[in-house]
Amino acid sequence: MLPAVSVGSTTSEFCTRLVAAGATPLPPQVARAARRSLFNVLGTAIGAARTAAVDVLLATAREQDSGAENNVIVAGRDDTVDAYWGALLAGTAAHLDDFDDTHLATVIHPGAAVLGTLLALAPELDVDGERYLSAFALGCESQLRIGNAVSPNHYDRGWHITGTCGVFGAAVSASLLLGLSAEQLEQALAIVSTMVLGHREGFGSMTKPFHPGKAAVNGVLAARLAAAGMTGVADPLGDGGVLTVFADVVDNAALGGSWERDWELEYNAFKPYPCGIVAHPAIDAARAASAQLDDPAAITAVELMCHPLVPELMGRRQPRDGLQARFSAYHAGAVGLLDGEVGLVQFGDDRAVAPDVERLRELITLRPSEDCARDEATIRVNRAGRDPICVHVPHARGSLDRPLTDEELFEKVDRLVEPVLGTGAARRVASAVDALAGAVGFDAVIAAIRPGGICEGEKNQ
């Protein structure tokens, strides 16, 4: 059982529970959820290792070399950077392709900012793998509980909730790894509450994934400042704190609850497609319709019945590059119909401006309805001289009703990791993550996500 919680402010009770939970083994089902989330976000970070955005950040890091020790690895590359750039690069890369974990109730992607925190602090710490997994789990969970407290109004106001809640998750993970007390953690959250960031106007650009990257940087900084004695505002999560700026109504009860059961992390989902998750039902429907489509040129019109969030978040009809395409339901439906497969290639710059895709995007009409669930969609493809094709998807792949199995999750990560690190790399990453609860520490994860890296257990084989 966890220690009793002393009566205090909203933030002090939250921090007391967090530190107590960090000193207690994760419940088995939570540990499993944490390993799956960590494995997935490592895969998305590695998959983005050679992208233009990561190249830009690395080039800037070299130009701004502070003289600090460059011993933080960049996932999927031989490069090393200092702790600041390590956090920024990992958090950005993990979210870059919009392929990372997603908490469906809040639309938070909790893993990216916390991964940046773990990688940035790893070279200076001597703690076991179980503590890393616990810090990862609690960093994700704290984001999700804070997100529940301000949803849905916070997101509706235009905030990018992954960035705004990500700073708190990063501060929690950093504080737990650095061994801060509950009182120091409270100050870390007070400090980081003045460093929140992210708005939805950045969607479709390099600045969207920058949000969890900067959240990781800010969270680590806040924890270090709190450890050194800096203080902040009283009760930042309580009445009059930053959450009242985030939303019109704050549900403080969402911050409480048991840390032995009912974890939001268990409801973290994994995307089968690298784009905004609200378009995934439409993609499933389009891919199913594609199997019945013998001549795409015969298409005269396409109707997509969907949830109202689809046009709100992904209403860009003619994106001009891959980043914009990730926020276009028109593009998602078009490539699903034309290619029958929707992966990184379909959201690349070339496919975003391909003539056949541009033509079909113009023929698609979105039909939003409040009666349509978020994970539901229906597509109707009208064709010249042929009967229409109709497909209804009641629950999209990757939703809570159709979650990815362990095998499907591994296949996804393998497809991301193999082009960067080679055959067998995903298995090494999976083994290193699974071993965090045992004798193997986080150094095995570090080795597995680098070119040529091997796990400790393989050295003796």
C-alpha positions in Angstrom: 0.0 0.0 0.0 1.1 3.6 -0.7 1.8 5.8 2.3 -1.1 8.0 3.6 -1.3 11.5 2.0 -1.2 14.5 4.3 -3.9 17.1 3.8 -2.7 20.2 1.9 -3.1 22.1 -1.3 -4.1 20.5 -4.6 -0.5 20.6 -5.8 1.1 19.4 -2.6 -1.3 16.4 -2.4 -0.6 15.6 -6.1 3.1 15.7 -5.5 3.0 13.7 -2.3 1.1 11.0 -4.1 3.5 11.1 -7.1 6.6 10.7 -5.0 5.0 7.9 -3.0 4.0 6.2 -6.2 7.6 6.6 -7.5 8.9 4.8 -4.5 6.5 1.8 -5.0 6.7 -0.8 -7.8 4.4 -0.1 -10.7 1.3 -2.3 -10.7 1.9 -5.0 -13.3 -0.7 -3.8 -15.8 0.7 -0.3 -15.6 4.3 -1.5 -16.1 3.1 -3.3 -19.2 1.3 -0.2 -20.5 4.5 1.8 -19.8 6.7 -0.6 -21.7 4.4 -0.5 -24.7 4.3 3.3 -24.7 8.1 3.6 -24.3 8.7 1.0 -27.1 6.4 2.9 -29.4 7.8 6.3 -28.8 11.4 5.1 -29.2 10.3 3.7 -32.5 8.9 7.0 -33.7 12.0 8.9 -32.5 14.3 6.5 -34.4 12.0 6.6 -37.5 12.4 10.4 -37.7 16.2 10.4 -37.1 17.1 11.4 -40.7 14.3 13.9 -41.3 14.9 17.5 -42.3 13.7 18.9 -39.0 16.2 16.8 -37.0 18.9 17.9 -39.4 18.0 21.5 -38.7 18.1 21.0 -35.0 21.4 19.2 -35.1 23.0 21.9 -37.3 21.8 24.6 -35.0 23.1 22.7 -32.0 26.6 22.5 -33.5 26.5 26.3 -34.3 25.4 27.1 -30.7 27.9 24.7 -29.1 28.1 25.9 -25.4 31.2 23.9 -24.5 29.1 21.6 -22.4 29.8 17.9 -22.5 28.2 16.4 -25.6 27.3 13.0 -24.2 23.5 12.7 -24.9 22.8 10.4 -27.8 20.4 11.2 -30.6 18.2 8.3 -31.2 18.9 6.5 -34.5 22.2 8.4 -35.1 25.8 8.4 -34.1 25.6 12.1 -33.1 25.8 13.3 -29.5 24.8 16.6 -28.1 24.5 18.3 -24.7 21.6 17.8 -22.4 19.6 20.8 -23.6 19.7 19.7 -27.3 19.3 16.1 -26.3 16.0 16.8 -24.7 14.9 19.1 -27.6 15.9 16.6 -30.3 14.3 13.5 -28.7 11.0 15.2 -27.9 10.8 16.7 -31.4 11.8 13.6 -33.3 9.4 11.4 -31.3 6.4 13.6 -32.3 7.6 14.7 -35.8 5.7 12.2 -37.9 2.6 12.3 -35.7 3.0 8.6 -35.2 3.5 8.6 -31.5 1.2 7.4 -28.6 -2.1 9.2 -28.2 -4.4 9.4 -25.2 -7.8 9.5 -26.9 -9.8 11.3 -24.3 -7.4 14.3 -24.2 -5.6 13.9 -27.5 -2.3 14.2 -25.5 0.8 12.5 -26.9 2.5 11.9 -23.6 5.5 9.9 -24.5 7.6 12.4 -26.5 8.4 15.0 -23.8 9.1 12.3 -21.2 11.4 10.4 -23.6 13.4 13.7 -24.1 13.7 14.0 -20.4 15.0 10.4 -19.9 17.6 10.6 -22.7 18.8 14.1 -21.6 19.4 12.9 -18.0 20.7 9.4 -18.7 24.5 10.2 -18.9 24.6 11.8 -15.5 22.5 9.3 -13.5 23.3 6.0 -11.9 19.8 4.5 -11.2 18.3 1.2 -12.2 16.1 0.5 -15.1 13.0 0.1 -13.0 13.3 3.7 -11.8 13.5 4.9 -15.4 10.4 3.0 -16.3 8.6 4.4 -13.2 9.7 7.9 -14.1 8.5 7.4 -17.6 5.1 6.0 -16.5 4.5 8.8 -13.9 5.6 11.5 -16.3 3.0 10.3 -18.8 0.4 9.8 -16.1 0.7 13.2 -14.6 0.2 14.8 -18.1 -2.9 12.7 -18.6 -4.5 13.6 -15.3 -3.8 17.3 -15.7 -5.2 17.0 -19.3 -8.3 15.4 -18.0 -8.7 18.2 -15.5 -8.9 20.8 -18.3 -10.4 18.9 -21.2 -12.1 19.5 -23.5 -12.2 23.3 -23.1 -8.4 23.7 -23.1 -7.9 22.1 -26.5 -11.0 23.9 -27.9 -9.4 27.2 -26.9 -6.6 26.5 -29.4 -3.9 25.2 -27.0 -1.8 22.3 -28.2 -2.3 20.1 -25.1 0.7 17.9 -25.8 3.0 21.0 -25.3 1.1 22.6 -22.4 0.7 19.4 -20.3 4.0 18.0 -21.6 6.0 20.4 -19.4 4.5 19.0 -16.3 5.2 15.4 -17.3 8.8 16.3 -18.1 9.2 18.1 -14.8 7.7 15.1 -12.9 10.0 12.6 -14.7 13.1 14.7 -14.2 12.3 15.3 -10.5 11.8 11.6 -9.8 15.0 10.6 -11.6 17.0 13.3 -9.8 15.5 12.2 -6.5 13.6 15.3 -5.5 11.3 15.3 -2.5 7.6 16.0 -2.7 8.2 19.6 -1.6 10.9 20.1 -4.3 8.6 18.5 -6.9 5.9 21.0 -5.9 8.4 23.8 -6.6 9.4 22.2 -9.9 5.7 22.2 -11.0 5.4 25.8 -9.9 8.4 26.8 -11.9 7.4 24.9 -15.0 3.9 26.3 -14.9 5.4 29.6 -16.1 7.0 27.8 -19.1 3.9 26.2 -20.8 3.8 26.3 -24.5 2.0 25.2 -27.7 -1.0 26.3 -29.8 -2.8 24.5 -32.6 -1.8 27.1 -35.2 1.4 25.2 -35.4 -0.2 22.1 -36.8 1.2 21.1 -40.2 4.5 22.7 -39.6 7.9 21.8 -38.0 6.9 23.8 -34.9 4.2 21.3 -33.8 6.6 18.6 -32.9 8.9 21.3 -31.4 6.3 21.7 -28.6 7.1 18.4 -26.8 10.8 18.9 -27.5 10.7 22.3 -25.7 8.5 20.8 -23.0 11.2 18.3 -22.2 13.8 21.1 -22.0 11.6 23.2 -19.8 10.7 20.2 -17.5 14.4 19.3 -16.9 15.3 22.9 -16.3 12.5 23.3 -13.7 13.5 20.2 -11.9 17.2 21.4 -11.7 16.1 24.8 -10.5 13.9 23.3 -7.8 16.7 21.1 -6.7 18.9 24.1 -6.3 16.4 25.9 -4.1 14.4 28.1 -6.5 10.7 28.5 -5.6 7.6 29.5 -7.5 4.0 30.4 -7.0 1.9 28.6 -4.4 -0.4 25.8 -5.6 0.1 26.1 -9.3 -2.5 23.3 -10.0 -5.1 24.7 -7.6 -7.6 27.5 -7.6 -6.0 30.6 -9.2 -3.2 28.6 -10.7 -2.3 28.0 -14.3 -5.1 25.4 -14.9 -7.7 28.2 -14.5 -6.0 30.0 -17.4 -6.0 26.8 -19.4 -9.8 26.2 -19.2 -13.1 27.8 -18.1 -13.8 24.8 -15.8 -11.1 22.8 -14.0 -12.0 19.3 -12.6 -9.5 19.0 -9.7 -10.9 15.5 -9.0 -9.1 14.3 -12.1 -5.8 15.0 -10.4 -6.6 12.6 -7.6 -7.6 9.0 -7.6 -5.6 5.9 -6.9 -2.0 5.4 -7.9 -2.5 1.7 -7.5 -5.2 1.3 -10.1 -7.2 3.3 -12.6 -4.2 4.7 -14.4 -4.9 6.8 -17.5 -1.7 5.4 -19.1 -3.6 2.1 -19.6 -5.8 4.0 -22.1 -2.9 5.3 -24.1 -3.3 4.2 -27.7 -0.9 3.6 -30.6 -1.4 4.9 -34.1 -1.4 2.6 -37.1 -1.1 5.7 -39.4 1.3 8.7 -39.2 -1.3 11.5 -39.1 -4.0 13.1 -37.0 -5.8 10.3 -35.2 -9.3 11.7 -36.0 -8.7 10.7 -39.6 -7.9 7.1 -38.9 -11.4 5.8 -39.2 -11.6 7.4 -42.6 -8.3 5.8 -43.6 -9.6 2.3 -42.5 -12.7 2.9 -44.6 -10.8 4.2 -47.6 -8.3 1.2 -47.5 -11.2 -1.2 -47.4 -12.9 0.5 -50.3 -9.6 0.5 -52.2 -9.7 -3.3 -52.3 -12.9 -3.1 -54.3 -11.7 -0.3 -56.6 -10.5 -1.4 -60.0 -10.2 2.0 -61.7 -9.5 5.1 -59.6 -10.0 7.2 -62.7 -13.7 6.2 -62.7 -14.3 8.0 -59.3 -16.7 10.9 -59.7 -17.2 11.8 -56.0 -16.3 10.6 -52.5 -18.3 11.3 -49.4 -16.8 10.7 -45.9 -19.2 10.6 -43.0 -17.2 11.5 -39.9 -17.0 13.1 -36.5 -17.0 17.0 -36.5 -13.4 17.1 -35.2 -12.2 15.7 -38.5 -12.9 18.9 -40.6 -12.0 21.1 -37.5 -8.5 19.5 -37.1 -7.8 18.1 -40.6 -9.8 20.3 -42.9 -6.9 21.3 -45.2 -7.9 20.3 -48.7 -4.7 20.7 -50.7 -1.6 20.4 -48.5 1.7 21.4 -50.1 4.0 19.1 -48.3 4.1 16.0 -46.1 3.8 17.9 -42.8 0.6 19.7 -44.0 -0.7 16.4 -45.4 -0.7 14.9 -41.9 -3.5 17.4 -41.1 -5.6 16.8 -44.2 -8.4 14.2 -44.0 -8.8 14.8 -47.8 -5.3 13.6 -48.3 -5.7 10.7 -45.9 -8.8 9.5 -47.7 -7.3 10.0 -51.1 -4.1 8.0 -50.5 -6.1 5.3 -48.7 -8.2 4.9 -51.8 -5.4 5.2 -54.3 -2.6 3.3 -52.6 -4.5 0.9 -50.3 -1.6 1.5 -47.9 -1.1 4.5 -45.7 2.4 4.9 -44.1 5.3 7.4 -44.1 5.6 7.2 -47.9 2.0 8.4 -48.3 2.7 11.4 -46.1 5.9 12.3 -47.8 6.4 15.5 -49.8 6.2 13.7 -53.1 2.8 12.1 -52.5 1.5 15.3 -51.0 1.7 17.0 -54.4 1.2 14.0 -56.8 -1.4 14.9 -59.5 -3.5 11.8 -58.9 -3.8 12.6 -55.2 -4.5 16.3 -55.9 -7.3 15.3 -58.3 -9.0 12.9 -55.9 -8.7 15.3 -52.9 -10.9 17.7 -54.9 -13.6 15.0 -55.3 -13.9 14.3 -51.5 -16.6 15.9 -49.4 -16.5 15.6 -45.6 -19.9 15.0 -43.9 -19.5 15.7 -40.2 -22.1 14.6 -37.8 -22.4 14.6 -34.0 -24.0 11.2 -34.3 -20.8 9.8 -35.7 -18.3 8.6 -33.0 -14.7 9.7 -33.0 -13.5 6.3 -34.0 -16.2 5.7 -36.6 -16.5 6.6 -40.3 -18.4 5.7 -43.5 -17.1 6.2 -47.0 -19.2 6.3 -50.2 -17.2 6.2 -53.5 -19.3 7.1 -56.5 -18.0 5.8 -59.9 -19.0 6.5 -63.5 -21.0 3.6 -64.9 -20.6 1.5 -61.8 -22.3 1.0 -58.5 -21.0 3.0 -55.6 -18.7 1.4 -53.0 -19.8 1.9 -49.4 -17.8 0.9 -46.3 -18.6 1.5 -42.7 -16.0 1.4 -40.0 -17.5 1.2 -36.5 -14.2 1.3 -34.7 -10.8 2.3 -36.2 -7.7 0.3 -35.7 -5.7 1.6 -32.8 -8.9 2.8 -31.0 -9.8 1.5 -27.5 -12.2 -0.9 -29.0 -9.6 -2.2 -31.5 -6.2 -1.6 -29.8 -3.0 -2.7 -31.5 -1.9 -6.1 -30.3 1.7 -6.6 -29.2 2.4 -8.2 -32.5 0.9 -5.3 -34.5 2.8 -2.8 -32.3 6.1 -4.6 -32.9 5.4 -4.7 -36.7 4.8 -0.9 -36.6 8.0 -0.2 -34.7 10.0 -2.6 -36.9 8.9 -0.7 -40.0 10.1 2.5 -38.5 13.4 1.2 -37.0 14.7 -1.2 -39.7 15.4 1.5 -42.4 17.4 3.5 -39.9 19.2 0.9 -37.8 18.9 -2.3 -39.8 17.3 -5.7 -39.5 16.8 -6.9 -36.0 17.1 -3.5 -34.4 13.5 -3.4 -33.3 13.9 -6.7 -31.5 16.9 -5.3 -29.7 14.9 -2.2 -28.6 12.0 -4.4 -27.4 14.3 -6.6 -25.4 16.0 -3.6 -23.8 12.7 -2.1 -22.8 11.3 -5.4 -21.5 14.4 -5.8 -19.3 14.0 -2.5 -17.5 12.3 -4.2 -14.6 15.2 -6.6 -14.2 18.9 -6.3 -13.8 19.5 -4.5 -17.1 19.5 -0.7 -16.8 18.7 2.1 -19.2 22.2 1.8 -20.8 20.8 -1.2 -22.7 18.1 1.0 -24.2 20.7 3.6 -25.1 22.8 1.0 -26.8 19.8 -0.4 -28.7 18.7 2.9 -30.2 22.1 3.7 -31.7 23.6 2.5 -35.0 25.3 -0.8 -34.4 24.0 -1.0 -30.8 23.5 -4.3 -28.9 21.9 -5.1 -25.7 23.9 -6.3 -22.7 22.5 -9.7 -22.9 23.8 -10.1 -26.5 27.4 -9.4 -25.6 27.9 -12.8 -24.1 26.2 -14.7 -26.8 
